[in-house]
Amino acid sequence: INGAGIVVNLRNLSINGAFTGFVGVNFISGLALNMHNVSVFKFNSGQAIGVKFSPSTANARLMVSNSHIFSNGIGTSGAGISLFPSVGGSALAVVRDSTVEFNSNGVAALSTSGTVKATVQNSAVANNGNFGVSGSGANSIVMMVDGAAVSNNLNTGILAGGATTTIFIGNSSISGNVTGASASGGGLLRSYKNNFINGNGADGTPITGE
């Protein structure tokens, strides 16, 4: 997807990488990408990604709803959903009523070249080979995790991985991860104190209240 000012709507699709694909949906430029009832799976070549949102334009919007993003990436490389603005771009993303599972990483925000604002709402981020929900990079990342089940990921369930990253967590269950929730490198975690966080190798609690 690469066109100035365009809005792209993907509905009722099954996108199969057949184990050899690199990227399922690749957003480079445009105003918005809306995905509803879409499955993206089996993109497993190199650092493969199911949905790569890398806008080169400011305030580009991503909406993923009622979708299933699974079995993308290899080991700890790649992701189910990658929020990775390129130079000059910034991302506004919502993942709602969806399942992101069995990927290398679940929902990964990287702000090396641009800011990210993201919401993960009423969704499951589970059984991923590395992190569940994560943010890191040089520019601002602000994420809201609301009503989510973040479980059984093979590293940290929710990671604020740098001084520019803040993640707010509310109404969510975090269980079965190697580490439940963690902040590193000056990253900030904020809890609304209505979460269920237990049964992890290390829960990472208490989280600073908001």
N, C-alpha and C positions, 0 to 999 in steps of 0.2 A: 504494500500500500504506500504509494509515493506520489502525492499530488497536492499542490498548494490549495488549502481551504476545503478539501473534500471531506465529506462525511460518509463513512462506509458502514453498512449494516450487514452483519452475517447472522443468519437465522437457520436453525434446524439443519445443521451440517455435521458431518462426520469427517474429520481430516486425519488421515492415517499415514504416518511416516514410514510404516513397514520396516522399522528398525534401521533404515539407512538414511532417513531424512535429517536435515540440519535444523530447520525452523518451520514450524507449522503455520503461524501467522506472523508476518514481519511488517511492522508499521514503522515507516521511515519518515514520512511527512504527511501532514494533513491536519484537519480540524478535530476529527473525532473518529473513533472506532467503537462500534456497539456490537457486542456478541451476545446472542440469546439462544439458549438451547443448542450449544455447540460442543462437540467432543473433539479434543485434540490429543493425539496419543501416538506412542511408539516412534518419536523422533529421537534417535539414539546414536547419531554419528557425531563424534567429537563432543564439543561443548554444546550439545543440542538443546534447543529451547522450544517449548510448546507455543507460547505466545510471547513474542519479543516486541516490546513497546519502547522504541528508541526515537522519539520525535526530535526533529531538528527545528521545530517551531515552538514558540512559547505557549504554555497553557493548553497543550494538546490533551484531549480527553479520551479515556478508556473506560468503557463499562463492560464488565463480564457478568452476566446473570444467568442463573439456571443452567450452568454449563459444567462439563466434566473435563478436567485437564489432568491427564495421568500418563505415567510411564514414559516420561521425557527426560533426556539427559543420561549421563553415565556416571556412576559413582557419586562423587561430590561436585562434578562439573556440569554446568548447564542449569536449567530450571524449568518448572512448569510455566510460571509467569515471571518474566523479567521486566522490570521497570528501569530503564537505562537510557535517559535522555542523552542525545548527542549534543555537540557544541551548538549553542544558541537555542536549545530546546528545554522544555520543562514539562512534567507529566502531572496530570490530575487523574487519578485512577480509583475505580470502585470495583471490587469483586464481591458480588452479593448472591446469596442462595446458590452457591456453587461448591463443588468438591475438587480439591487440588491434592492429588495423592500419588504415591509411588513414583515421584519424580526424583531427580538428584537433589534439588532444592525446591521448596514449594513456591512461595511468593517472595521474590528477591528484588529489593530496591537498591540501586547503585547510582550515586549522584556524583560521579567523577566529573561530569561535564554540565550538569543541570539539576535543578531542584525537583523533588518529588513530594507530592501530597497524595496519600493513598488511604483508602478505607477497605477493610476486610470485614464484611458483615454477614451474619447468619450463614456461615460457611464452614466446611471441614477442611483443614489442612493437616493431612495425616500420612504417616508411613513413608515419608520422604527420606532419601538416603543421607541428607545432611541437615540443613536448617529448615524449619517450617516457614515462619515469617521472619524476614531479616532486612536490615537496612544498614548501609555503610557508604562512605564516600566523602568528598571534600565539600559538597554543597548541602544545603538544608534538605533533610528528609523528615516529614511529619506523617506518622501513620496512626490510624485508629483501628483497633481490633475489637469489634463489638459483636457479642453473641456468637463467638466462634468456638469450634472444637479443634484444638491444636494438640494432636496426640500421636504418640508412637513414632516420632521422628528420631532419626539415628544420631542427631546432635542436639542442638538447642531448639526448643519449640519456638520461642520468640526472642530474637536477638537485636538489641540496639548496639550496633558495632562501630560507633565512632562519635566524636564530639559534636557532630552536626546532626545526629539522629535522635529524635524523640518518638517514642511509641507509647500511646495511651491504650490501656486494656480495660474493658468493661464487659460484664455479663458473659464471661467466657470460661471454658473449661480447658485446662492445660494439664495433661496427664500422660504418663508412659514415655516421655521423652528422656534422653540421656540427661539433659538439663532442661528444666521447665522454662524459665525466663532468665535472661542474663543481659547485662550491659557491660561493654568493654570500651576502652579507649576514650572514656568520657561520655559515652552514649547515655541517654536518659530513658528510664522506664517509669511510667506513671500508672497507678492502679486506682480504679474507682471503688475498690474494696468490696466488690460484689462478684468476685471470680471464685472458681473452684480450681485450686492449684495444689495437686498432690499426686503421689504415686509416680513421680519422676525419679531418676537416679539421684538428682539434686534438684530440689524444687526452685531454688533461687529466690525464696521469699525471706523476709517480707519485702514487698516492692513499695517504694515511696508512694504515699497516698496523694491523690489529686483533689 
